[in-house]
Amino acid sequence: MLNQWTMRYVVPIYVRLTPRRDERGEGVISVAVAVLIIAILGVAAYAAFDRVFDTAVNKAESSVNNVGGG
């Protein structure tokens, strides 16, 4: 537990001696990375869906043509 003496003398010295990092813009960068990852996942999901849909269309078309005897 921090007592009055520590709060008055030690904490201000620690705060002055601790190097500060400039963290401006880190939230924007994190959001940009998250959006990029979501976009890549979206493209992959679209490609997989498109491939599955094309396969289903081809199988259905083939089955319909076989029913007609052609």
C-alpha positions, 0 to 999 in steps of 0.5 A: 500500500502506498503511504503519504510519503511515497505518494509525495516524494517517490511517485513524482520522481518515478514519473519524471524518470520514466520515459514517455512513449508517444502513443498517438495514432496507435488506435488508428493503426490497430483499427487499420490492421483489423480492417485489413484482416477482415477484408482478407477474410472476406475475400477468402470467404467470397472466393470459397462461396463462389467456388462452391456455388459454381460447383453446385450450379454445374452439378445441378445443370448436369443432373437436369440434362441427364433427366431430359435424356440429353 
